[in-house]
Amino acid sequence: MPYGSGIWSGIANVGTDFRKWISFSVGNGKSISFWEDHWCMDGALRNRFPTVFAMCDLKEECVAAFVRVESDCKGWDLHLHRSINDWELEEVGELLMTIGDCTIYEEVADQRRWDTTGKTYLVSAAYMKFAQTNGVTDFPAALVWRIETPSKVNFLVWAAVLRKIPTMDSLKHRGFCFPNRCEMCGCCEETASHLLLHCSVANEVWNFFLGAFSLRWCSPSSPAAMILAWSGCRFSKEGKTLWSLIPHAIFRVLWKIRNDVIFNSKVYPFHIIVLKVKSTLYYWGKGLGSLITNETKKAKMILMTSS
C-alpha cells in the first residue's frame, strides 16, 4: 500500500513492531486485524499459519469479516479461494483450534492492552521498548523539536536533519526525472546540505548573522552537524533561547524562498532574505515573554538592526 512520503513510510512501518507489545480483547471484532494483530495467540496468525494465509482471499480484513452466521449459530469462515489439500489439513485444523469458538459480541467494542501485563500505555515505555529492540542512534531531539517554534517548522528541521526534505536529489531518487540544479545559486546540484548551508546564498545569510556577533566559522557538513554545533553560550537564558532559534529561522526562510523561486519564478535580493529571517526571529522571540535582560536586548538589537 503506497504511503506517498518516504518519511511517512518509516513512521507507518513502526506499526509492525508496535503490534508485538499490544494484546487485544475481542468484542465485536471490527477493529482487530484477523491476520496481523495478536488477539488469540502470542504473535500474528499470518506468521504461524503461512499456508492458510496464502490461500485466504481476505488478507487485510478484521476479525468480524471471518464470522459466518447460519440459523442463529456463529462459526468461522476462512474465505479460502481453493480446496484444501490433504497435507494442508493439519495446519487448517491447528488454526481453528487456535482461534477457538466464535465468540463475537456485537454491542461490545474491541479493547487493546499494552504489553499484555495490564499496564497503562506510556509513550516513554514504548520508546524504551523500541530502543531495546531496534537500537536508537543519537539524535538531537531537544535541539530540533522546539516549543518556541511552530510544529511545521520543527518538522522541516527534523526532515532536514534526516536529509529527507524533497530537494532535487531526493526527488530524483524517488523516480522523478529532471535536471538537478540549485535554483538559488544555479551552480551546483541541490541537496539538503547544499541548499541550507553551502549554497552561496545560504552561506551569505549564515555569515551575516554570525558576523553580526563577530564570530568566524567553518560551514558544517550537514544540517545535523549545524544543529549540533550551534551554541548560545554567550548570552543569558533568554538570549540563548533566541540564539538557538536562528537555524530554525534560516532553514524555514531558505526553504520557503526556494519554493517561491521554483514555483513562482520570484527573485529575492539578499537584504530581503535577511529581513525575513529577522522578522521570523522577532515573531518567535515575542513568545518568550521575558526578553528583558541587557544581554538579551543586546542580542536582539544586533539581530534586528545589523546590516
VOTI-672147 format. One line per 2 residues: number of its first residue (from 1); their letters; for each residue x, y, z of C-alpha. Coordinates in Angstrom, 3 decimals. Layout:
residues N
NUM> A> X/Y/Z  ... $
***
This chain:
residues 307
1> MP> 0.000/0.000/0.000  1.652/3.286/-1.094 $
3> YG> 2.420/5.880/1.573  3.080/8.935/-0.641 $
5> SG> 6.028/10.001/1.503  9.366/8.452/2.352 $
7> IW> 9.167/9.895/5.857  5.639/8.632/6.470 $
9> SG> 6.526/5.123/5.296  9.165/4.954/8.021 $
11> IA> 6.650/6.075/10.628  3.964/3.673/9.382 $
13> NV> 6.352/0.725/9.347  6.777/1.124/13.097 $
15> GT> 3.327/-0.466/13.372  4.822/-3.899/12.668 $
17> DF> 6.949/-3.709/15.810  4.301/-1.886/17.812 $
19> RK> 1.884/-4.814/17.394  4.328/-7.056/19.254 $
21> WI> 3.538/-5.285/22.516  -0.225/-4.894/22.102 $
23> SF> -2.742/-7.579/23.043  -6.447/-7.474/22.241 $
25> SV> -9.698/-8.408/23.873  -12.236/-9.228/21.168 $
27> GN> -15.637/-7.602/21.368  -17.352/-7.025/18.019 $
29> GK> -14.129/-7.786/16.132  -14.411/-4.733/13.886 $
31> SI> -11.147/-3.025/14.849  -8.845/-6.046/15.166 $
33> SF> -6.934/-7.414/12.184  -7.539/-11.156/11.864 $
35> WE> -4.111/-11.956/10.440  -1.891/-9.184/11.823 $
37> DH> -2.967/-8.425/15.402  -2.152/-10.551/18.447 $
39> WC> -5.707/-11.363/19.509  -5.731/-15.122/20.115 $
41> MD> -2.079/-16.087/20.473  1.331/-14.592/21.169 $
43> GA> 2.063/-13.474/17.637  0.358/-12.854/14.306 $
45> LR> -1.674/-15.644/12.720  -0.158/-14.949/9.295 $
47> NR> 3.293/-15.904/10.591  2.131/-19.034/12.410 $
49> FP> -0.077/-20.301/9.569  1.507/-19.092/6.293 $
51> TV> -0.134/-21.724/4.085  -3.666/-20.832/5.176 $
53> FA> -2.817/-17.137/4.917  -1.690/-17.630/1.302 $
55> MC> -4.997/-19.373/0.469  -7.150/-16.708/2.116 $
57> DL> -8.848/-14.041/-0.010  -9.194/-11.598/2.909 $
59> KE> -5.671/-10.735/3.992  -6.315/-7.295/5.494 $
61> EC> -9.788/-7.706/6.985  -10.897/-7.546/10.604 $
63> VA> -11.948/-10.481/12.782  -15.637/-9.722/12.222 $
65> AF> -15.228/-10.333/8.470  -14.427/-14.004/9.166 $
67> VR> -17.620/-14.658/11.140  -20.462/-16.521/9.418 $
69> VE> -23.941/-16.707/10.920  -26.313/-19.529/9.958 $
71> SD> -29.542/-20.301/11.801  -28.509/-18.077/14.709 $
73> CK> -25.265/-20.040/15.043  -21.902/-18.354/14.615 $
75> GW> -18.896/-20.015/13.044  -15.646/-19.208/11.278 $
77> DL> -15.362/-18.702/7.522  -11.704/-18.585/6.435 $
79> HL> -12.584/-17.388/2.882  -10.223/-19.806/1.142 $
81> HR> -10.043/-19.432/-2.633  -9.351/-23.123/-3.309 $
83> SI> -9.930/-26.548/-1.845  -7.691/-27.748/0.968 $
85> ND> -5.124/-30.416/0.088  -4.633/-33.402/2.372 $
87> WE> -1.218/-32.186/3.561  -2.729/-28.812/4.484 $
89> LE> -5.476/-30.188/6.722  -3.235/-30.266/9.792 $
91> EV> -2.391/-26.552/9.549  -6.036/-25.591/8.955 $
93> GE> -7.131/-27.696/11.930  -4.458/-26.146/14.147 $
95> LL> -5.599/-22.667/13.107  -9.207/-23.432/14.005 $
97> MT> -8.109/-24.792/17.379  -6.049/-21.642/17.993 $
99> IG> -8.856/-19.186/17.284  -11.301/-21.355/19.242 $
101> DC> -15.046/-20.853/19.420  -16.530/-17.895/17.603 $
103> TI> -17.306/-15.557/20.495  -18.204/-12.183/19.000 $
105> YE> -20.289/-9.636/20.916  -21.899/-7.122/18.573 $
107> EV> -22.517/-4.465/21.224  -19.090/-4.637/22.869 $
109> AD> -16.164/-2.634/21.478  -12.778/-4.256/20.996 $
111> QR> -10.146/-3.377/23.580  -6.383/-3.002/23.380 $
113> RW> -3.979/-3.768/26.201  -0.409/-2.586/26.403 $
115> DT> 2.381/-5.127/26.923  -0.065/-7.919/27.915 $
117> TG> 0.570/-7.088/31.594  -2.330/-4.714/32.065 $
119> KT> -0.005/-1.746/32.492  -1.072/1.703/31.348 $
121> YL> 0.372/2.707/27.981  3.129/5.325/28.200 $
123> VS> 4.990/6.885/25.284  8.211/6.611/27.286 $
125> AA> 7.635/2.878/27.791  7.039/2.377/24.068 $
127> YM> 10.185/4.360/23.261  12.268/2.218/25.610 $
129> KF> 10.960/-0.976/24.014  11.784/0.283/20.515 $
131> AQ> 15.219/1.384/21.706  15.931/-2.004/23.281 $
133> TN> 14.682/-3.916/20.246  15.932/-1.876/17.298 $
135> GV> 18.604/0.354/18.754  18.378/4.149/18.628 $
137> TD> 21.132/6.329/17.229  21.957/9.646/18.849 $
139> FP> 19.550/12.272/17.577  19.424/15.923/18.717 $
141> AA> 15.714/15.781/19.520  15.818/18.594/22.093 $
143> LV> 17.559/20.864/19.580  15.166/20.044/16.741 $
145> WR> 11.757/19.953/18.415  11.440/23.402/19.967 $
147> IE> 8.369/24.622/21.847  9.107/28.195/20.742 $
149> TP> 8.662/27.456/17.036  5.645/26.227/15.021 $
151> SK> 5.351/22.470/14.638  5.620/22.693/10.846 $
153> VN> 8.990/24.430/11.230  10.164/21.741/13.637 $
155> FL> 9.053/19.127/11.132  11.050/20.850/8.382 $
157> VW> 14.171/20.943/10.570  13.626/17.302/11.552 $
159> AA> 13.358/16.291/7.891  16.431/18.384/7.032 $
161> VL> 18.486/16.750/9.793  17.486/13.345/8.395 $
163> RK> 18.131/14.640/4.846  14.562/13.786/3.901 $
165> IP> 13.302/17.144/2.613  12.205/16.910/-1.053 $
167> TM> 15.235/18.549/-2.643  16.097/17.764/-6.260 $
169> DS> 18.447/14.911/-5.393  15.849/13.336/-3.110 $
171> LK> 13.125/13.592/-5.768  15.481/12.073/-8.321 $
173> HR> 15.981/9.050/-6.060  12.187/8.704/-5.908 $
175> GF> 11.973/8.322/-9.677  11.347/11.875/-10.882 $
177> CF> 13.320/12.777/-13.974  14.500/16.368/-14.307 $
179> PN> 17.785/18.298/-14.160  19.216/18.551/-10.659 $
181> RC> 20.261/22.152/-10.161  20.038/24.511/-7.215 $
183> EM> 17.718/27.316/-8.302  19.095/29.623/-5.609 $
185> CG> 22.641/29.809/-6.975  22.345/27.954/-10.288 $
187> CC> 25.782/26.410/-9.829  25.518/23.063/-8.042 $
189> EE> 23.231/20.097/-7.556  20.541/20.690/-4.965 $
191> TA> 20.891/18.618/-1.801  19.679/19.370/1.714 $
193> SH> 23.199/20.292/2.815  23.843/22.477/-0.217 $
195> LL> 20.519/24.321/-0.131  20.545/25.085/3.592 $
197> LH> 24.285/25.522/4.206  26.699/25.542/1.278 $
199> CS> 24.789/27.386/-1.442  26.329/30.840/-1.991 $
201> VA> 23.025/32.451/-0.973  22.692/30.336/2.183 $
203> NE> 26.342/30.806/3.086  25.979/34.576/2.819 $
205> VW> 22.976/34.506/5.159  24.832/32.423/7.752 $
207> NF> 27.868/34.700/7.502  25.682/37.746/8.048 $
209> FL> 24.228/36.550/11.354  27.493/35.115/12.640 $
211> GA> 29.387/38.205/11.548  26.942/40.384/13.476 $
213> FS> 28.356/38.800/16.634  31.972/38.899/15.387 $
215> LR> 32.057/35.113/15.054  34.059/33.142/12.500 $
217> WC> 33.015/29.704/11.413  33.648/26.763/9.131 $
219> SP> 30.453/25.570/7.478  29.347/22.188/8.905 $
221> SS> 28.954/19.256/6.553  25.226/18.712/7.092 $
223> PA> 22.105/20.225/8.712  22.503/17.732/11.569 $
225> AM> 26.070/18.901/12.197  24.882/22.516/12.128 $
227> IL> 22.177/21.899/14.731  24.642/20.086/16.987 $
229> AW> 27.357/22.719/16.614  25.150/25.750/17.210 $
231> SG> 25.759/27.288/20.623  24.295/30.164/22.625 $
233> CR> 26.777/30.268/25.461  27.447/33.983/25.128 $
235> FS> 24.042/35.088/26.360  21.670/34.857/29.276 $
237> KE> 18.982/32.174/29.383  16.560/34.127/27.194 $
239> GK> 19.365/35.214/24.879  20.469/31.611/24.436 $
241> TL> 16.933/30.653/23.513  16.688/33.375/20.880 $
243> WS> 20.137/32.493/19.546  19.256/28.788/19.358 $
245> LI> 16.282/29.572/17.115  18.414/31.132/14.368 $
247> PH> 19.000/27.819/12.494  15.254/27.113/12.524 $
249> AI> 14.509/30.584/11.156  17.157/30.379/8.425 $
251> FR> 16.098/26.856/7.380  12.463/27.968/7.202 $
253> VL> 13.136/31.129/5.192  15.543/29.456/2.752 $
255> WK> 13.080/26.623/2.120  10.148/28.992/1.528 $
257> IR> 12.206/31.210/-0.774  13.487/28.186/-2.662 $
259> ND> 9.897/27.101/-3.329  8.925/30.622/-4.381 $
261> VI> 11.827/30.759/-6.832  10.929/27.386/-8.365 $
263> FN> 7.138/27.590/-8.472  6.525/31.337/-8.791 $
265> SK> 9.718/32.477/-10.563  10.356/35.113/-7.907 $
267> VY> 13.697/36.779/-7.218  14.756/37.786/-3.706 $
269> PF> 17.559/40.285/-3.023  19.875/39.394/-0.164 $
271> HI> 18.573/42.122/2.154  15.004/40.807/1.774 $
273> IV> 16.114/37.309/2.770  17.863/38.695/5.853 $
275> LK> 14.814/40.781/6.716  12.586/37.700/6.514 $
277> VK> 14.877/35.809/8.900  14.920/38.756/11.314 $
279> ST> 11.146/39.178/11.266  10.717/35.442/11.867 $
281> LY> 13.050/35.593/14.868  11.291/38.676/16.197 $
283> YW> 7.897/36.987/15.916  9.123/33.871/17.733 $
285> GK> 11.033/35.969/20.273  7.890/37.781/21.339 $
287> GL> 6.548/34.475/22.578  9.378/34.124/25.076 $
289> GS> 7.731/36.795/27.206  10.817/37.692/29.231 $
291> LI> 13.258/39.231/26.770  14.242/41.966/29.199 $
293> TN> 17.838/41.305/30.251  20.575/43.596/28.990 $
295> ET> 22.348/40.723/27.239  19.155/39.662/25.530 $
297> KK> 18.381/43.223/24.482  21.853/43.481/23.018 $
299> AK> 21.447/40.220/21.112  18.006/41.238/19.925 $
301> MI> 19.224/44.682/18.875  22.075/43.219/16.838 $
303> LM> 19.749/40.745/15.130  17.199/43.406/14.303 $
305> TS> 19.463/46.237/13.165  22.646/44.750/11.687 $
307> S> 23.118/45.401/8.012 $
***
